[in-house]
Amino acid sequence: MGYFRTLTTSFALEPVAGGGTRIVERTAHALDLDPLAYWLPLARWIVHLNNTRVLVHVRDQAERAEESRARPAP
C-alpha cells in the first residue's frame, strides 16, 4: 500500500509595498500511490485546498487582532 504525507511546512512573512505583509506557506510532500497519473492531480488539489484553508484562517485571525488593537478602549 502506498502513502501521501507532508514532509515539511514553513511560513514566511514578506513586506508588501504600502506597508502590508504577505504570508507565504511552503510545503513539501511525498506521494507513493499507483497509478501516479491518477493520484497526483488529486493530491495537488487537496494540498491547494488545505493551504488555502490555513492561509485564510491566519489572515482572518490577523485581521481580527488588528481590528481589536484599532478599537478605542472603553
C-alpha distances in whole Angstrom, upper triangle without the diagonal:
4,7,11,13,17,18,22,25,28,31,35,38,40,44,45,48,50,49,46,42,39,36,33,29,27,23,21,17,14,12,9,8,9,12,13,16,15,13,16,19,17,16,20,21,20,21,24,24,24,26,29,28,29,32,33,33,35,37,38,39,41,43,44,45,47,49,49,51,53,54,58,58,60
4,7,10,14,15,19,21,25,28,31,35,36,40,41,45,47,46,42,39,36,32,29,26,23,20,17,13,10,8,5,5,7,10,10,14,13,11,13,16,15,13,16,18,17,17,21,22,21,23,26,26,26,28,31,31,32,34,36,36,38,40,41,42,44,46,47,48,50,52,55,55,57
4,6,10,12,15,18,21,24,28,31,33,37,38,41,43,42,39,35,32,29,26,22,20,16,14,10,8,6,5,6,10,12,11,15,14,10,12,15,13,11,14,16,14,14,18,19,17,19,22,22,22,25,27,27,28,31,32,32,34,37,37,38,40,42,43,44,46,48,51,52,54
4,7,10,13,14,18,21,24,27,30,33,34,38,40,38,35,32,28,25,22,19,17,13,11,7,6,4,6,7,11,13,11,14,13,9,10,13,11,8,11,13,11,11,14,15,14,16,19,19,19,21,24,24,25,27,29,29,31,33,34,35,37,39,40,41,43,45,48,49,51
4,6,9,11,15,18,21,25,27,31,32,36,38,36,33,29,26,23,20,16,14,11,9,6,5,7,9,11,15,16,14,17,17,13,12,15,13,10,12,14,12,10,14,15,13,14,18,18,17,19,22,22,22,25,27,27,28,31,32,32,34,37,37,38,41,42,46,46,48
4,6,8,11,14,18,21,23,27,29,32,34,33,29,26,23,19,17,13,11,7,6,4,6,9,12,14,18,19,17,19,19,15,14,16,15,11,12,14,12,9,13,14,12,12,16,16,14,17,20,19,19,22,24,24,25,28,29,29,31,34,34,35,37,39,43,43,45
4,7,10,14,17,21,23,27,29,32,35,33,30,26,23,20,17,13,11,7,5,5,7,10,13,16,19,21,18,21,21,17,16,18,18,14,14,17,15,12,15,17,15,14,18,19,17,18,22,21,21,24,26,26,26,29,31,30,32,35,36,36,38,41,44,44,47
4,7,10,13,17,19,23,25,29,31,29,26,23,20,16,14,10,8,5,5,7,10,13,16,19,22,24,21,23,23,20,18,20,19,15,15,18,16,12,15,17,14,13,16,17,15,16,20,19,18,21,23,23,23,26,28,27,29,32,33,33,35,37,41,41,44
4,7,10,14,16,20,22,26,28,26,23,19,16,13,10,7,6,4,7,9,12,15,19,21,24,26,23,24,24,21,19,20,19,16,15,17,15,11,13,15,12,10,14,14,11,12,16,16,14,17,20,19,20,23,24,24,25,28,29,29,31,34,37,37,40
4,7,10,13,17,19,23,25,23,20,16,14,10,8,6,5,6,9,12,16,19,22,25,28,29,26,27,27,24,22,22,22,19,17,19,18,14,15,17,14,11,14,15,12,12,16,15,13,16,19,18,18,21,23,22,23,26,27,27,29,32,35,35,38
4,7,10,13,16,19,21,19,16,12,10,7,6,5,6,9,12,15,19,22,25,27,31,31,28,29,29,26,24,24,23,20,19,20,19,15,15,16,14,11,13,14,11,10,13,13,11,13,16,15,14,17,20,19,20,23,24,24,26,28,31,32,35
4,6,10,13,16,18,16,14,10,8,6,5,7,8,12,15,18,22,24,28,30,33,34,30,31,32,29,26,26,26,23,21,22,21,18,17,19,17,14,15,17,14,12,15,15,12,13,17,16,14,17,20,19,19,22,24,23,25,28,31,32,35
4,7,10,13,15,12,10,6,6,5,6,9,12,15,18,22,25,28,32,33,36,37,33,34,34,31,29,28,28,26,23,24,24,20,19,20,19,15,16,17,15,12,15,15,12,12,15,15,12,15,18,17,16,20,21,20,21,25,28,29,32
4,6,10,12,10,9,6,5,6,8,11,13,17,20,23,27,29,33,35,38,38,34,35,35,33,30,29,30,27,24,25,25,22,20,22,21,17,17,19,17,14,16,18,14,14,17,17,15,16,20,19,18,21,23,22,22,26,29,30,34
4,7,9,7,6,5,6,9,11,14,17,20,24,27,31,33,37,39,41,41,38,38,38,36,33,32,33,30,27,28,28,25,23,25,24,20,20,22,20,16,18,19,16,15,18,18,15,16,19,18,16,20,22,20,21,24,27,29,32
4,6,6,5,5,6,10,12,16,18,22,25,28,32,34,38,39,42,41,38,38,38,36,33,31,32,31,27,27,28,25,23,24,24,20,19,22,20,16,18,20,17,15,18,19,15,16,20,19,17,19,22,21,20,24,27,29,33
4,6,7,9,10,14,16,19,22,25,28,32,35,37,41,42,45,44,41,40,41,39,36,34,35,34,30,30,31,29,26,27,27,24,23,25,24,20,21,23,20,18,21,22,18,18,22,21,18,21,24,22,21,25,27,30,33
4,6,9,12,15,18,21,24,28,31,34,38,40,44,45,47,47,44,43,43,41,38,37,37,36,33,32,33,30,28,29,29,25,24,26,24,21,21,23,20,17,20,21,17,17,20,20,16,18,21,20,18,22,24,27,30
4,7,10,13,16,20,23,26,30,33,37,39,43,44,47,47,43,43,43,41,38,36,37,35,32,32,32,30,27,28,27,24,23,24,23,19,20,21,18,16,18,18,15,14,18,17,14,16,19,17,16,20,22,25,28
4,7,10,13,17,20,23,27,30,33,35,39,41,43,43,40,40,40,37,35,33,33,32,29,28,29,26,24,24,24,20,19,21,19,15,16,17,15,12,15,15,12,12,15,15,12,15,17,16,16,19,22,24,28
4,7,10,13,16,20,23,26,30,32,36,37,40,40,37,37,37,35,32,31,31,29,26,26,26,23,21,22,21,18,17,18,16,13,14,15,12,10,13,14,11,12,15,14,13,16,18,17,17,21,24,26,29
4,6,10,13,16,20,23,27,29,32,34,37,37,33,33,33,31,28,27,27,25,22,22,22,19,17,19,18,14,14,16,14,10,12,14,11,9,13,14,11,13,16,16,15,18,20,19,20,23,26,28,32
4,7,10,13,17,20,24,26,29,31,34,34,31,31,31,28,26,25,25,23,20,20,20,17,15,16,15,11,12,13,11,8,10,12,9,8,12,13,11,13,16,16,15,18,20,20,21,24,27,29,32
4,7,10,14,17,20,22,26,28,31,31,27,28,28,25,23,22,22,20,17,18,18,14,13,15,14,10,11,13,11,8,12,13,11,11,15,15,14,16,19,19,19,22,24,24,25,28,31,33,36
4,7,10,13,17,19,23,25,28,28,25,25,25,22,20,20,20,17,15,16,15,11,11,13,11,7,9,11,9,8,11,13,11,12,15,16,15,18,20,20,21,24,25,25,27,30,33,34,37
4,7,10,14,16,20,22,25,26,22,23,24,21,18,18,18,15,13,15,15,11,11,14,12,9,12,14,12,11,15,16,14,16,19,19,19,22,24,24,25,27,29,29,31,33,37,38,41
4,7,10,13,17,19,22,23,19,21,21,18,15,16,16,13,11,13,12,9,10,13,11,9,12,14,12,13,16,17,16,18,21,21,21,24,26,26,27,30,31,31,33,36,39,40,43
4,7,10,14,16,19,20,17,18,19,16,13,15,15,12,11,14,13,10,12,15,13,12,15,17,15,16,20,20,20,22,24,25,25,28,30,30,31,33,35,35,37,39,43,43,46
4,7,10,12,16,17,14,16,16,13,11,13,13,9,10,13,12,9,12,14,13,13,16,17,16,18,21,21,21,24,26,26,27,30,31,32,33,35,37,37,39,42,45,46,48
4,7,10,13,14,12,14,15,12,10,14,13,10,11,14,13,12,15,17,16,16,19,20,20,21,24,25,25,27,29,30,31,33,35,35,37,39,40,41,43,45,48,49,51
4,6,9,11,8,11,12,8,8,11,11,8,10,13,12,12,15,17,16,17,20,21,21,23,25,26,27,29,31,31,33,35,36,37,39,41,42,43,45,47,50,51,53
4,7,9,8,11,12,9,9,13,13,11,13,16,15,15,18,20,19,21,24,24,24,26,29,29,30,32,34,35,36,38,40,41,42,44,45,47,48,50,54,54,57
4,6,6,9,9,7,9,12,11,10,13,15,15,15,18,20,20,21,24,25,25,27,29,30,31,33,35,36,37,39,41,42,43,45,46,48,49,51,55,55,57
3,5,8,8,7,9,12,12,12,15,17,17,18,21,22,22,24,26,27,28,30,32,33,34,36,38,39,40,42,43,45,46,48,49,51,52,54,58,58,61
4,6,6,7,9,11,12,12,15,16,17,18,20,22,23,24,26,27,29,30,32,33,35,36,38,39,41,42,44,45,47,48,50,51,53,55,58,59,61
4,5,5,6,9,10,10,12,14,15,16,18,20,20,22,24,25,26,28,30,31,32,34,35,37,38,40,41,43,44,46,47,49,50,52,56,57,59
4,6,6,7,9,11,12,13,15,16,17,19,21,22,24,25,27,28,30,31,32,34,36,37,38,40,42,43,44,46,48,49,50,52,56,57,59
4,6,7,7,9,11,12,13,15,17,18,19,21,22,24,25,27,28,30,31,33,34,36,37,39,40,42,43,45,46,48,49,51,55,56,58
4,6,5,6,9,10,10,12,14,15,16,18,20,21,22,24,26,27,28,30,32,33,34,36,37,39,40,42,44,45,46,48,52,53,55
4,5,5,6,9,10,10,12,14,15,16,18,20,21,22,24,26,27,28,30,32,33,34,36,37,39,40,42,43,45,47,50,51,54
4,5,5,6,9,10,10,12,14,15,16,18,20,21,22,24,26,27,28,30,31,33,35,36,37,39,41,42,43,45,49,50,52
4,5,5,6,9,10,11,12,14,15,17,18,20,21,23,24,26,27,29,30,32,33,35,36,37,39,41,42,44,47,48,50
4,5,5,6,9,10,11,12,14,15,16,18,20,21,23,24,26,27,29,30,32,33,34,36,38,39,40,42,46,47,49
4,5,5,6,9,10,10,12,14,15,16,18,20,21,22,24,26,27,28,30,32,33,34,36,37,38,41,44,45,48
4,5,5,6,9,10,11,12,14,15,16,18,20,21,22,24,26,27,29,30,31,33,35,36,37,39,43,44,46
4,5,5,6,9,10,11,12,14,15,17,18,20,21,23,24,26,27,29,30,32,33,35,36,38,41,42,44
4,5,5,6,8,10,11,12,14,15,16,18,20,21,22,24,26,27,28,30,32,33,34,36,40,41,43
4,5,5,6,9,10,11,12,14,15,16,18,20,21,22,24,26,27,28,30,32,33,35,38,40,42
4,6,5,6,9,10,11,12,14,15,16,18,20,21,22,24,26,27,29,30,31,33,37,38,40
4,5,5,6,9,10,11,12,14,15,17,18,20,21,23,24,26,27,29,30,32,35,36,38
4,5,5,6,9,10,11,12,14,15,16,18,20,21,22,24,26,27,28,30,34,35,37
4,5,5,6,8,10,10,12,14,15,16,18,20,21,22,24,26,27,28,32,34,36
4,6,5,6,9,10,11,12,14,15,17,18,20,21,23,25,26,27,31,32,34
4,6,5,6,9,10,11,12,14,15,17,18,20,21,23,24,26,30,30,33
4,5,5,6,9,10,10,12,14,15,16,18,20,21,22,24,28,29,32
4,5,5,6,9,10,10,12,14,15,16,18,20,21,23,26,28,30
4,5,5,6,9,10,11,12,14,15,17,19,20,21,25,26,28
4,5,5,6,9,10,11,12,14,16,17,18,20,24,25,27
4,5,5,6,9,10,10,12,14,15,16,18,22,24,26
4,5,5,6,9,10,10,12,14,15,17,20,22,24
4,6,5,6,9,10,11,12,14,16,19,20,22
4,5,5,6,9,10,11,12,15,18,19,22
4,5,5,6,9,10,10,12,16,18,20
4,5,5,6,9,10,11,14,15,18
4,5,5,6,9,10,13,14,17
4,5,5,6,9,12,14,17
4,5,5,6,10,12,14
4,5,5,8,9,12
4,6,8,9,12
4,6,9,12
4,6,9
4,6
4
